[in-house]
Each structure stands twice: as structure tokens, then as C-alpha cells.
Amino acid sequence: MTSPEKKYWLVWLGGEAGYNANLLPHPTQPDRWVVVAQHDRTDEITLELQELVCTAGFLMDKLVCEEAPAVIQVAPSIVGNCTEDESWINSIVGPRDARMFYGPDVPYLMYGSPSAHACLGIWLHDGRMLLPPFQAAVHADIGLFKEATELQKPEPWHKFEKNFFLIWDEKGGIYVHTDLWPKRMYAQLGPGGNVGDDLAPQTAEADERCMEAFMPAVRHYEYTTESIHQATNSLSITMCARADPTCTPTDSNTFIMTIFHWKAMREFHGIYEPYIMLFKRTAPFTIHAIGQRPYWVHGRGPFTAESGNPKFRGHEDQVPKGHTEQIYITSMSWKNKGQTYHGYIDDPIFLGFGIEDGKAGVIDVHAGDLLKDLADSAAPPAQAPPAVVPPAQAPPPVAPPVQVPPAAAPAPMAAPPPPAAAAPAPAPVR
């Protein structure tokens, strides 16, 4: 929306490598944002994962940390619960796949870590206890999630739990959405991370009919499969303009929105295509609409050895041909200072994302631009075409590829280039 070439901005983390960016407006400083990103430590010999945080502003064509990013000091990981072939994961500590987001009132940090119920679980912490830009408010009365709290879920548990997101209803009640596909699972969240009964059966008939008609196709092959992944936090959106004096939020025009990914693996390269989904804002949160076209982030380039994927470092000859860069959207937040959970279609939104698990990016759009090409769940399937198949969804070969997955070769950490030297790869001709 506002970058010089209408493309995404790279996030410059003060010389540190990072990806999967999350952004929130700075609580006190105008034109500044709080950035959280996964620290890329691929070139280090370490079993500790880290998330970085800084205050950032725009400089030339990048979002730049004003100071060296700090390592977020989360609670120590509990003793791992992984068994058998996954027992080695118990030795890896620290937060992974963090999500920083606002509820109606306060910021939160959610991240993956060893679980008391599975191999890996999801933990939630009030952001004012962890993130320096928000710690000026620590004197406030913090009631919920003052300590790191593992979020529970209705049975059954997966071995690896990932990417939960929270929902706030119109009265401020909190719910945790743990699974979207192949069946939804979500429940009311208690103050200790405990949950109520699964609410999904109440909407299963309508939701399954909608998803069958309007979700992107998921195919299974002999050597690989495709899937649907929850991706971002949720936001509340009223489907009219803030500038319209007649626009008043109601249950009929205000919904919960989140972004999910269609995922595939091709030649050992992960491919993600993002779509939007809207739920009704009142329990039991029936699916209202599903986006029919994946988002294309302007500036996304062809996948090459320069794209920064750590899996292919030292194995550049095995980079697959004809792929576009992997972009994984992790964060959806209102751009304006003071705006938390709710917004309107003319409000600007920041989307934060990772690029090939090696770089971080961000792009801003008006909320209404995310809500085009929606298929209404109440509409008969004949009124809308099935979700568009992304360009990268070419079926895999009948036989598995002859090469083996590349292993990352440890190497000394190279100093990243100065901000002016980094630029997004050119977008392919489509």
C-alpha cells in the first residue's frame, strides 16, 4: 500500500538473521512498531531456540530495528514429553513459531515449546510481562496469563500442536481455536489454560458443507500429501467503512477473520498459499465465508539459491527449478497506533511473514482488500467456483525425486549486508 514500489518491505533486525515476523503498533511512539521474529541460528551449533524483539521504523525501503534486538526471556521449557523416534526433540529448548497479537485490551505472546500433554504444545503469556515496549504497563493489574501457561484442548491431542489462535466474542469471552482441518476444534478458554467442551460439533454440518464446497482442494499422492494449516491470529472486522457515519458494528456485519495456508511439499521445498476465512462473531462461530483466491504478496520472487533457505545452504545445486519463494504469513495486525482487535474495511492492516525460513517481511493493505473473492457459506456451491488452485500446485512426479534432502552444513555466521544492500527478488511474470 505505501512502499515505494507497492511491494513488501524486508525487516532489518539490526544485523541478526530472523524470519516469521509479527508486528504490533508501538503503545506510545507514533510511526513505530514492535517486531517479534524467530532468530535464525541455523549456522550455530545450539539446541536453544530464540525469539527476538525490537522497536522498528521505516528507513528507505525497509522496516529497521532502532536498536539491537533483544532475546525474549520466556520461562524455561519444561521437561520434554517426546518419545521413541522423536525423543531427540526433548533436548531442544526455547520458543518456536511465536505469534504476537492484540486481544481487545492487551498484547499477548503465544509460542510453541515442550508440552505436558504432547511432544510439543502451545504456551500463552501476557505480552506486558515479556516485551520491553509494553513493560511500562506492568504496574497494571494483570490477571490472566501473567505466567507462561500451556493451552489445553479437547481430546484428541496431536503429537505436535501448532498455530493455535484465540477468538474473542462480542462480549469479551475468550476461545482457543486449535484445529481447522480436516475438522474444526475450538473451545472456551479458562484462566489456567483449561478449556471447555469442543464447540465444533454444534456447527459441523454447516461447516463441513461450506468447506467441501469452497476450500482449496487437498490431494494425496503416493509420495507426498497436501494439507491445510492454521497460520495467523484472528481479528474482528466490521464489513463497512469507519468513515461511514452509518456504519455500526452488529452481529450481522461483524466477523472474526483469520488466514490459513494450503501447504504442499515439492522436491523437498515447502509451498504455502494463504487464504482468508471468516467466522460469525458469536458462539459457536459458524464459518461465514472462505476466500477463493490465494493472496500473492507483491515482490515474491522466484526461488533461487539467493532466497536464503537454510536447508539448501551448501547444496545450491539442489534448489528446485520453477518454484516461487516460500512466503508464510504469521501475523495480521491493525497498523494504526491504539487499534487492538477490532477494525473496519477501510483500516490499514500489516501482514507479517517469513521468507524461506531465512528472512522476514511485511506488507500493508486495507482490510477490505483482503475480503475480495469471498464465497459466502450460505450461498449454494453452484454460485461460486472452487477455490483457485495456486500456480505452484503442480502434482509431484510418479516416482520420488532421486536426490536426498539436503542437510544444513554448519558454517560461521556471516555478517549480513547493510540495509541498502538487501532487496526483495523481482516478482516472476505471471
DOZAGU-298020 format. One record per residue (C-alpha): residue in three letters; residue number from 1; y, x, z. Coordinates in steps of 0.001 Angstrom, whole numbers. Each point is the difference from the previous one (the first is absolute). Example, Ala and Ser with C-alpha at 12.3 -4.5 7.8 and 13.67 -1.06 7.14 Angstrom:
2
R  res    n        Y        X        Z
R  ALA    1    -4500    12300     7800
R  SER    2     3440     1370     -660
END
This chain:
430
R  res    n        Y        X        Z
R  MET    1        0        0        0
R  THR    2     2533     2697      970
R  SER    3    -1484     3366     -992
R  PRO    4     1893     1684    -2869
R  GLU    5    -2769     -651    -2527
R  LYS    6    -1385    -3137     1693
R  LYS    7    -3094     2035      918
R  TYR    8    -1472      701     3403
R  TRP    9     1365     2673     2332
R  LEU   10    -2121     2801     1382
R  VAL   11      159      398     3781
R  TRP   12      916     3554     1059
R  LEU   13    -1487      748     3423
R  GLY   14     1959     3118      860
R  GLY   15    -2470     2407    -1580
R  GLU   16    -3096    -1716     1399
R  ALA   17    -2565    -1625    -2286
R  GLY   18     -680    -3672      618
R  TYR   19     -966    -3279    -1630
R  ASN   20     -390    -3754      665
R  ALA   21     3631     -577      948
R  ASN   22     1168    -2778     2332
R  LEU   23     3697     -893      361
R  LEU   24     2145    -2073     2342
R  PRO   25     3793     -273      213
R  HIS   26     1396     2330     2659
R  PRO   27      912    -2103     3062
R  THR   28     3500     1468      430
R  GLN   29      979     2125    -3011
R  PRO   30     1126    -1647    -3257
R  ASP   31    -1583     1193    -3240
R  ARG   32    -2753     1783     1895
R  TRP   33    -3676     -856      248
R  VAL   34    -2841      982     2298
R  VAL   35    -2855     1527    -2016
R  VAL   36    -3600      420     1149
R  ALA   37    -2546     1803    -2206
R  GLN   38    -3484     1462      284
R  HIS   39      210     3790      365
R  ASP   40    -1920     1673    -2830
R  ARG   41    -1904     2819     1697
R  THR   42    -2614      456    -2725
R  ASP   43      772     3691     -314
R  GLU   44     -406      593     3730
R  ILE   45    -3236      457     1884
R  THR   46      459    -2734     2597
R  LEU   47    -1750    -3063     1401
R  GLU   48     3223    -1613     1221
R  LEU   49     1730    -2651    -2089
R  GLN   50     3735     -571      411
R  GLU   51     2721    -2477     -910
R  LEU   52     3564     1253     -537
R  VAL   53     3261    -1828      756
R  CYS   54     3608      718     -920
R  THR   55     3347    -1647     -705
R  ALA   56      766      149    -3723
R  GLY   57     2821     -712    -2421
R  PHE   58      438      215    -3748
R  LEU   59     1013     3299    -1557
R  MET   60      178      204    -3784
R  ASP   61    -3257    -1550    -1202
R  LYS   62    -2066      254     3201
R  LEU   63     -286    -1496     3459
R  VAL   64      441     3078     2201
R  CYS   65     -726      556     3689
R  GLU   66     3186     1032     1811
R  GLU   67    -1947     2279     2313
R  ALA   68    -3472     1479      162
R  PRO   69    -2440    -2881      483
R  ALA   70    -1618     -325     3409
R  VAL   71    -3703     -508      619
R  ILE   72     -526    -3437     1559
R  GLN   73    -1526      465     3431
R  VAL   74    -2597    -2758      107
R  ALA   75    -2459     -442     2854
R  PRO   76    -3007     2361     -157
R  SER   77    -2901    -1385    -2006
R  ILE   78    -2884    -1456     1970
R  VAL   79    -3506     1467     -229
R  GLY   80    -1373     -784    -3446
R  ASN   81    -2542    -2769     -544
R  CYS   82    -1341     1118    -3392
R  THR   83    -3752      553     -267
R  GLU   84    -2600     1529    -2295
R  ASP   85     1441     1195    -3317
R  GLU   86     3550     -815     1134
R  SER   87     -189     1814     3349
R  TRP   88     2097     2883    -1371
R  ILE   89     2988    -2377     -108
R  ASN   90       31       17     3817
R  SER   91     1481     3498      -94
R  ILE   92     3057    -1126    -2021
R  VAL   93     2781    -1188     2287
R  GLY   94     3480    -1376     -468
R  PRO   95     1547    -2926    -1884
R  ARG   96     -737     -855    -3614
R  ASP   97     1295    -2595    -2494
R  ALA   98     2910    -1018     2223
R  ARG   99     2095    -3099     -623
R  MET  100     3498     -278     1476
R  PHE  101     1481    -3487     -172
R  TYR  102     2227    -2517     1718
R  GLY  103    -1039    -3178     1718
R  PRO  104     2684    -2624      610
R  ASP  105     1576     2161     2706
R  VAL  106    -1378     3533      352
R  PRO  107    -1637     2766    -2082
R  TYR  108    -3693      830      253
R  LEU  109    -2248     2874    -1023
R  MET  110    -3582     -785     -989
R  TYR  111    -2496     2733     -867
R  GLY  112    -3677      792     -372
R  SER  113    -1871     2014     2632
R  PRO  114    -3466      165     1602
R  SER  115    -1090    -3386     1314
R  ALA  116    -1796    -1400     3024
R  HIS  117    -1643    -2603    -2265
R  ALA  118     -591     1776    -3325
R  CYS  119      200     3461    -1522
R  LEU  120     3718     -385     -737
R  GLY  121     2317    -2736     1229
R  ILE  122     3647    -1044      -19
R  TRP  123     2473      711     2806
R  LEU  124     3402    -1599      625
R  HIS  125     2985     1370     1945
R  ASP  126     3546    -1218      546
R  GLY  127     2041     2295    -2240
R  ARG  128     2683      456     2657
R  MET  129    -2485     2041     2011
R  LEU  130     -777     2421    -2854
R  LEU  131     2742      230    -2602
R  PRO  132     3111     2014     1013
R  PRO  133     2551    -2124    -1917
R  PHE  134    -1121    -3079     1933
R  GLN  135     -413     1629     3402
R  ALA  136     3574     -777     1014
R  ALA  137    -1352    -3477      638
R  VAL  138    -2788     1172     2320
R  HIS  139     1950    -1253     2990
R  ALA  140     -675    -3503    -1317
R  ASP  141    -2722    -2045     1639
R  ILE  142    -3034      834    -2126
R  GLY  143    -2786    -2431      726
R  LEU  144    -2456      156    -2895
R  PHE  145    -1735     3134    -1265
R  LYS  146     1948     2401     2178
R  GLU  147    -3139     2140      -73
R  ALA  148    -2170      704    -3035
R  THR  149    -2328    -2998     -270
R  GLU  150    -3057     -366    -2200
R  LEU  151       45    -3264    -1922
R  GLN  152    -3201    -1989      175
R  LYS  153    -1315    -2472    -2567
R  PRO  154    -2530    -2808     -251
R  GLU  155    -3542     1122     -764
R  PRO  156    -1307     1636    -2091
R  TRP  157     1602     3431       99
R  HIS  158      -41     2392    -2937
R  LYS  159     -913     3624      592
R  PHE  160     3495     1009    -1155
R  GLU  161     2828    -2429      734
R  LYS  162     3198      522    -2006
R  ASN  163     3370    -1484     -831
R  PHE  164      253    -2963     2365
R  PHE  165     3328    -1816     -161
R  LEU  166     1779    -2278     2442
R  ILE  167     1375    -3475     -679
R  TRP  168     2669    -1786     2010
R  ASP  169       46    -3790     -322
R  GLU  170     3109    -2163       82
R  LYS  171     -111     -124     3821
R  GLY  172     -466     3744      511
R  GLY  173    -3757      -74      626
R  ILE  174    -1781     3214    -1057
R  TYR  175    -3168      125    -2099
R  VAL  176    -1978     2919    -1399
R  HIS  177    -1372     -194    -3553
R  THR  178    -2998     2334     -185
R  ASP  179    -1755     -902    -3260
R  LEU  180     1159    -1466    -3304
R  TRP  181    -3019      418    -2263
R  PRO  182    -2683    -1094     -691
R  LYS  183      799    -2408     2836
R  ARG  184     3130     -211     2116
R  MET  185     -104      633     3746
R  TYR  186     2968     -417     2349
R  ALA  187      614    -1137     3558
R  GLN  188     2695     -396     2628
R  LEU  189      788     3283     1750
R  GLY  190      134      331     3773
R  PRO  191     2099     2444     2056
R  GLY  192    -2914     2376      586
R  GLY  193    -1126      161    -3618
R  ASN  194    -2482    -2814      581
R  VAL  195     -295    -2771    -2576
R  GLY  196     -832    -3682     -150
R  ASP  197    -2425    -1711    -2344
R  ASP  198      -16      763    -3703
R  LEU  199     2341    -2496    -1677
R  ALA  200    -1218      684    -3544
R  PRO  201    -2732    -2701      -23
R  GLN  202     2729    -2628      342
R  THR  203     1402      944    -3424
R  ALA  204    -3116     1477    -1621
R  GLU  205     -615    -2746    -2548
R  ALA  206     3557       -3    -1366
R  ASP  207      388     3790      242
R  GLU  208    -3252      784    -1778
R  ARG  209      845    -2411    -2806
R  CYS  210     3415     1639     -390
R  MET  211    -1339     3553      124
R  GLU  212    -2745     -741    -2500
R  ALA  213     2572    -1368    -2432
R  PHE  214     2868     2441      441
R  MET  215    -1119     3334     1495
R  PRO  216     -449     3034    -2289
R  ALA  217    -3607      324    -1119
R  VAL  218    -2244     2255     2094
R  ARG  219    -2965     1424    -1881
R  HIS  220    -3083     1899     1100
R  TYR  221    -1616     2725    -2079
R  GLU  222    -3117     2100      408
R  TYR  223     1851     3053     1278
R  THR  224     3237    -1402     1388
R  THR  225     1680    -3166     1161
R  GLU  226     3447    -1544      261
R  SER  227     1521    -1604     3070
R  ILE  228     3038    -1646     1578
R  HIS  229     1864     1772     2828
R  GLN  230     2656    -1211     2387
R  ALA  231     2914     2399     -344
R  THR  232     3373     -776     1595
R  ASN  233     1450    -1746     3003
R  SER  234     1232    -3580     -391
R  LEU  235     3510    -1438     -314
R  SER  236     1358    -3538      181
R  ILE  237     1796    -1203    -3148
R  THR  238     2063    -3132     -667
R  MET  239     -178     -917    -3674
R  CYS  240     3705     -536     -537
R  ALA  241     3077     2204      129
R  ARG  242     1858     1092     3107
R  ALA  243     3162     -474    -2061
R  ASP  244     -838    -3691     -510
R  PRO  245     1661    -2032     2802
R  THR  246    -2615    -2750     -413
R  CYS  247    -2911     2402      569
R  THR  248    -1623     -756     3357
R  PRO  249    -3421     1407     1007
R  THR  250    -2679    -2675      393
R  ASP  251    -3786      -82       49
R  SER  252       43    -1085    -3646
R  ASN  253     2155     2858    -1345
R  THR  254     -795     2905     2353
R  PHE  255    -3206     2024     -272
R  ILE  256    -1700     3162     1226
R  MET  257     -387     2655    -2705
R  THR  258    -2076     3162     -197
R  ILE  259    -1109     2425    -2717
R  PHE  260    -3665      743     -671
R  HIS  261    -1660     2433    -2408
R  TRP  262    -2699     -321    -2586
R  LYS  263    -1930     3285      308
R  ALA  264    -2400     1900    -2232
R  MET  265    -1386     3514     -292
R  ARG  266     -112     1649    -3415
R  GLU  267    -1171     3597     -417
R  PHE  268      529      665     3729
R  HIS  269     3595    -1225     -266
R  GLY  270     1172    -2971     2065
R  ILE  271     1896    -2693    -1915
R  TYR  272     2091    -2592     1842
R  GLU  273     1905    -2932    -1498
R  PRO  274     2269    -2052     2322
R  TYR  275      305    -3795       62
R  ILE  276     1839    -2377     2321
R  MET  277    -1417    -2904     2006
R  LEU  278     1831    -2755     1884
R  PHE  279    -1317    -2028     2946
R  LYS  280     1404    -3096     1627
R  ARG  281     2014     1022     3077
R  THR  282    -1771    -2396     2366
R  ALA  283    -3531      409     1345
R  PRO  284    -2610       57    -1451
R  PHE  285     1993     1869    -2723
R  THR  286    -1560    -1424    -3164
R  ILE  287      513     2111    -3134
R  HIS  288     3012    -1394    -1851
R  ALA  289      214     2204    -3111
R  ILE  290    -1357     3192    -1585
R  GLY  291     1813     2335    -2388
R  GLN  292    -1463       65    -3491
R  ARG  293     1298     3387    -1113
R  PRO  294     -281     3331     1815
R  TYR  295     3256     1778      780
R  TRP  296      858     3028    -2080
R  VAL  297     2197     2464     1900
R  HIS  298     2529     1379    -2481
R  GLY  299     -418     3776      -87
R  ARG  300    -3776      -61      428
R  GLY  301    -1243     2673    -2343
R  PRO  302    -3246     1219    -1552
R  PHE  303    -2483     1573     2402
R  THR  304       82     3767     -480
R  ALA  305     -644     3131     2035
R  GLU  306     3687     -122      994
R  SER  307     -373    -3449     1583
R  GLY  308     -934     1631     3293
R  ASN  309    -3411    -1484      798
R  PRO  310    -1485     2383     2602
R  LYS  311    -3555     -819    -1077
R  PHE  312      590     1730    -3327
R  ARG  313     1831     3089     1282
R  GLY  314    -1889     2964    -1368
R  HIS  315    -1934    -2340    -2301
R  GLU  316     2720     -856    -2487
R  ASP  317    -2493       91    -2876
R  GLN  318    -1700    -3070     1494
R  VAL  319     3110    -2214       16
R  PRO  320    -1064    -3085    -2018
R  LYS  321     1795     -715    -3246
R  GLY  322     1811    -3210     -830
R  HIS  323      692    -1063     3607
R  THR  324     3322     -927     1549
R  GLU  325     1089     1224     3414
R  GLN  326    -1473    -1683     3046
R  ILE  327     2747    -1865     1834
R  TYR  328     -965    -1717     3245
R  ILE  329     2590    -2328     1560
R  THR  330      -73      237     3783
R  SER  331     3308    -1469     1157
R  MET  332     2152    -3037     -763
R  SER  333     3247     -316     1959
R  TRP  334     3423    -1574     -278
R  LYS  335     2491     2643    -1058
R  ASN  336     3077    -1239     1869
R  LYS  337      880     1187     3497
R  GLY  338     -722    -2621     2640
R  GLN  339    -2530    -1935    -2085
R  THR  340    -3468     -112     1530
R  TYR  341    -2763    -2448    -1045
R  HIS  342     1629    -2866    -1908
R  GLY  343     1998       19    -3240
R  TYR  344      988    -1831    -3188
R  ILE  345     -671      531    -3692
R  ASP  346     3359     1709     -596
R  ASP  347     -523     2525     2824
R  PRO  348     -930     3585     -994
R  ILE  349    -3410     1346      994
R  PHE  350    -1281     3558      292
R  LEU  351    -3545      727    -1145
R  GLY  352    -1387     3270     1378
R  PHE  353    -3078     1607    -1506
R  GLY  354    -2172     3055     -366
R  ILE  355     -496     1847    -3274
R  GLU  356    -3435     1604     -455
R  ASP  357     -344      636     3768
R  GLY  358     2476     2829     -418
R  LYS  359     3536    -1399     -341
R  ALA  360     2073    -2863     1371
R  GLY  361     2215    -2368    -1950
R  VAL  362     2193    -3062      454
R  ILE  363     1591    -2592    -2271
R  ASP  364     2320    -2928      737
R  VAL  365     -145    -3428    -1637
R  HIS  366     1327    -3465      695
R  ALA  367    -2616    -2081     1791
R  GLY  368       78    -2574    -2768
R  ASP  369    -1159     2616    -2505
R  LEU  370    -3263      280     1938
R  LEU  371     -597    -3735     -265
R  LYS  372     -188     -425    -3755
R  ASP  373    -3238     -983    -1756
R  LEU  374    -1383    -1786     3065
R  ALA  375    -2949    -2362     -345
R  ASP  376      353    -2909     2426
R  SER  377    -3257     -672     1819
R  ALA  378      626    -3735     -323
R  ALA  379      123      242    -3802
R  PRO  380    -3192     -608    -1988
R  PRO  381    -1425     3315    -1282
R  ALA  382      569    -1084    -3600
R  GLN  383     3754      160      558
R  ALA  384       14     3739      604
R  PRO  385    -1896     2863    -1661
R  PRO  386    -2174     2270     2125
R  ALA  387     1764     2969     1516
R  VAL  388      832     2634    -2587
R  VAL  389    -2495     2831     -201
R  PRO  390     1847     3282      703
R  PRO  391       37     2578    -2816
R  ALA  392    -2129     2384     2060
R  GLN  393    -2876    -2467      394
R  ALA  394    -2098     1330    -2858
R  PRO  395    -3677     -255     1039
R  PRO  396    -1684     3244     1041
R  PRO  397    -2581     1667    -2231
R  VAL  398    -3612    -1151      145
R  ALA  399    -1105     3344     1413
R  PRO  400     1773     1727     2883
R  PRO  401     2400     2835     -873
R  VAL  402    -1619     3398     -275
R  GLN  403     2501     1776     2216
R  VAL  404     -296       41     3759
R  PRO  405     2864    -1112     2215
R  PRO  406     2438     2874      433
R  ALA  407      260     1463     3451
R  ALA  408     3411      967     1291
R  ALA  409      246     3774      297
R  PRO  410     1935     1192     3043
R  ALA  411     3076     1971     -946
R  PRO  412     3143     1121     1764
R  MET  413     2665    -2685      196
R  ALA  414     2524      648    -2743
R  ALA  415     3605     -726      747
R  PRO  416     1055    -3156    -1882
R  PRO  417     2787      258    -2561
R  PRO  418     3560     -925      929
R  PRO  419      922    -3650     -560
R  ALA  420     1626      621    -3363
R  ALA  421    -3211     1484    -1418
R  ALA  422    -2225    -3014      582
R  ALA  423      114    -2974    -2306
R  PRO  424    -2356    -2872     -771
R  ALA  425    -2210      383    -3030
R  PRO  426     1149    -1903    -3095
R  ALA  427    -1429    -3491     -379
R  PRO  428    -2650     -334    -2712
R  VAL  429      706    -2108    -3042
R  ARG  430    -1525    -3427      568
END
